[in-house]
Amino acid sequence: MTSTQIAVLLLGLSMALNIAFIAGLLAASTGFSTARAIMYGGGAAGATLIIFFTALAAYG
């Protein structure tokens, strides 16, 4: 793996983690339970990674 590929993977993971954290905080602040907020965050992270890696495969 080249350093560029590693940087792109780290960018995708960082982006997914930030979106998951924000989605979890928003869910928790609207009154959902902690478990449900974690599930929303995990779903947001998974969806972000799917979109990111699909775009990377299509254009990379």
MDAnalysis code that builds the backbone (N, CA, C; Angstrom):
import MDAnalysis as mda
import numpy as np

u = mda.Universe.empty(180, n_residues=60, atom_resindex=np.repeat(np.arange(60), 3), trajectory=True)
u.add_TopologyAttr("name", ["N", "CA", "C"] * 60)
u.add_TopologyAttr("resid", np.arange(1, 61))
u.add_TopologyAttr("resname", ["MET", "THR", "SER", "THR", "GLN", "ILE", "ALA", "VAL", "LEU", "LEU", "LEU", "GLY", "LEU", "SER", "MET", "ALA", "LEU", "ASN", "ILE", "ALA", "PHE", "ILE", "ALA", "GLY", "LEU", "LEU", "ALA", "ALA", "SER", "THR", "GLY", "PHE", "SER", "THR", "ALA", "ARG", "ALA", "ILE", "MET", "TYR", "GLY", "GLY", "GLY", "ALA", "ALA", "GLY", "ALA", "THR", "LEU", "ILE", "ILE", "PHE", "PHE", "THR", "ALA", "LEU", "ALA", "ALA", "TYR", "GLY"])
u.atoms.positions = np.array([
    [0.837, -1.171, 0.000],
    [0.000, 0.000, 0.000],
    [0.885, 1.238, 0.000],
    [0.513, 2.184, -0.809],
    [1.277, 3.422, -0.849],
    [0.810, 4.360, 0.258],
    [1.610, 5.375, 0.492],
    [1.255, 6.325, 1.544],
    [-0.003, 7.113, 1.178],
    [-0.249, 7.314, -0.102],
    [-1.459, 8.010, -0.529],
    [-2.698, 7.174, -0.215],
    [-2.643, 5.888, -0.456],
    [-3.769, 5.017, -0.158],
    [-4.049, 4.959, 1.344],
    [-3.006, 4.939, 2.142],
    [-3.190, 4.930, 3.590],
    [-3.807, 6.242, 4.054],
    [-3.354, 7.352, 3.474],
    [-3.922, 8.657, 3.835],
    [-5.402, 8.737, 3.468],
    [-5.779, 8.183, 2.320],
    [-7.188, 8.195, 1.911],
    [-8.029, 7.334, 2.853],
    [-7.521, 6.182, 3.257],
    [-8.244, 5.341, 4.212],
    [-8.418, 6.042, 5.555],
    [-7.374, 6.701, 6.023],
    [-7.478, 7.438, 7.282],
    [-8.442, 8.606, 7.170],
    [-8.479, 9.256, 6.015],
    [-9.434, 10.339, 5.797],
    [-10.861, 9.812, 5.866],
    [-11.123, 8.690, 5.232],
    [-12.456, 8.096, 5.263],
    [-12.877, 7.695, 6.665],
    [-11.956, 7.086, 7.416],
    [-12.275, 6.682, 8.782],
    [-12.500, 7.886, 9.690],
    [-11.692, 8.915, 9.509],
    [-11.859, 10.127, 10.308],
    [-13.197, 10.796, 10.021],
    [-13.536, 10.868, 8.755],
    [-14.808, 11.477, 8.367],
    [-15.981, 10.674, 8.941],
    [-15.918, 9.362, 8.846],
    [-16.998, 8.518, 9.358],
    [-17.119, 8.635, 10.876],
    [-15.985, 8.713, 11.569],
    [-16.022, 8.843, 13.020],
    [-16.642, 10.170, 13.439],
    [-16.297, 11.245, 12.754],
    [-16.874, 12.554, 13.078],
    [-18.379, 12.578, 12.833],
    [-18.813, 12.016, 11.717],
    [-20.248, 11.989, 11.419],
    [-20.987, 11.106, 12.413],
    [-20.397, 9.968, 12.787],
    [-21.028, 9.080, 13.764],
    [-21.154, 9.766, 15.119],
    [-20.129, 10.485, 15.520],
    [-20.160, 11.184, 16.806],
    [-21.254, 12.248, 16.814],
    [-21.350, 13.011, 15.736],
    [-22.377, 14.054, 15.651],
    [-23.775, 13.436, 15.628],
    [-23.958, 12.358, 14.861],
    [-25.264, 11.712, 14.801],
    [-25.655, 11.138, 16.155],
    [-24.709, 10.558, 16.866],
    [-24.988, 10.033, 18.195],
    [-25.348, 11.130, 19.184],
    [-24.626, 12.236, 19.119],
    [-24.942, 13.355, 20.005],
    [-26.312, 13.947, 19.705],
    [-26.629, 14.074, 18.430],
    [-27.945, 14.607, 18.070],
    [-29.058, 13.672, 18.533],
    [-28.854, 12.379, 18.361],
    [-29.877, 11.424, 18.803],
    [-30.024, 11.452, 20.322],
    [-28.909, 11.539, 21.028],
    [-28.973, 11.563, 22.490],
    [-29.611, 12.855, 23.000],
    [-29.353, 13.961, 22.307],
    [-29.900, 15.236, 22.773],
    [-31.392, 15.377, 22.483],
    [-31.915, 14.550, 21.585],
    [-33.350, 14.616, 21.300],
    [-34.160, 13.682, 22.194],
    [-33.482, 12.983, 23.099],
    [-34.203, 12.187, 24.078],
    [-34.164, 10.687, 23.860],
    [-33.454, 10.213, 22.859],
    [-33.332, 8.775, 22.665],
    [-32.429, 8.184, 23.746],
    [-32.574, 6.900, 23.981],
    [-31.722, 6.233, 24.961],
    [-30.291, 6.151, 24.427],
    [-29.367, 5.845, 25.322],
    [-27.958, 5.754, 24.942],
    [-27.740, 4.665, 23.901],
    [-28.393, 3.520, 24.087],
    [-28.227, 2.412, 23.144],
    [-28.725, 2.791, 21.752],
    [-29.857, 3.470, 21.691],
    [-30.393, 3.878, 20.400],
    [-29.505, 4.948, 19.754],
    [-28.952, 5.851, 20.552],
    [-28.052, 6.881, 20.024],
    [-26.788, 6.249, 19.457],
    [-26.280, 5.213, 20.127],
    [-25.100, 4.497, 19.614],
    [-25.434, 3.804, 18.297],
    [-26.623, 3.227, 18.206],
    [-27.037, 2.571, 16.962],
    [-27.163, 3.570, 15.812],
    [-27.710, 4.741, 16.102],
    [-27.788, 5.774, 15.068],
    [-26.392, 6.211, 14.628],
    [-25.489, 6.369, 15.574],
    [-24.118, 6.743, 15.235],
    [-23.418, 5.683, 14.402],
    [-23.626, 4.425, 14.777],
    [-23.029, 3.334, 14.001],
    [-23.593, 3.243, 12.594],
    [-24.890, 3.457, 12.475],
    [-25.507, 3.458, 11.150],
    [-24.996, 4.597, 10.287],
    [-24.811, 5.759, 10.905],
    [-24.281, 6.903, 10.165],
    [-22.841, 6.649, 9.725],
    [-22.050, 6.015, 10.588],
    [-20.668, 5.704, 10.228],
    [-20.618, 4.696, 9.076],
    [-21.451, 3.675, 9.149],
    [-21.487, 2.675, 8.077],
    [-21.922, 3.271, 6.758],
    [-22.947, 4.105, 6.789],
    [-23.420, 4.730, 5.556],
    [-22.363, 5.661, 4.973],
    [-21.662, 6.384, 5.845],
    [-20.604, 7.278, 5.370],
    [-19.487, 6.499, 4.697],
    [-19.073, 5.405, 5.303],
    [-17.998, 4.606, 4.707],
    [-18.430, 3.974, 3.390],
    [-19.681, 3.527, 3.310],
    [-20.172, 2.949, 2.055],
    [-20.136, 3.985, 0.938],
    [-20.634, 5.176, 1.218],
    [-20.645, 6.233, 0.202],
    [-19.228, 6.639, -0.166],
    [-18.344, 6.784, 0.833],
    [-16.969, 7.210, 0.580],
    [-16.221, 6.200, -0.281],
    [-16.303, 4.916, 0.091],
    [-15.547, 3.909, -0.650],
    [-16.165, 3.619, -2.020],
    [-17.468, 3.782, -2.161],
    [-18.087, 3.656, -3.485],
    [-17.615, 4.761, -4.414],
    [-17.583, 5.980, -3.892],
    [-17.086, 7.097, -4.708],
    [-15.613, 6.911, -5.019],
    [-14.858, 6.404, -4.088],
    [-13.436, 6.170, -4.314],
    [-13.221, 5.108, -5.390],
    [-14.025, 4.060, -5.360],
    [-13.911, 3.012, -6.370],
    [-14.339, 3.503, -7.740],
    [-15.326, 4.390, -7.775],
    [-15.823, 4.875, -9.074],
    [-14.874, 5.889, -9.703],
    [-14.296, 6.746, -8.889],
    [-13.469, 7.812, -9.435],
    [-11.986, 7.612, -9.228],
    [-11.605, 6.645, -8.425],
    [-10.193, 6.451, -8.114],
    [-9.575, 5.474, -8.962],
])
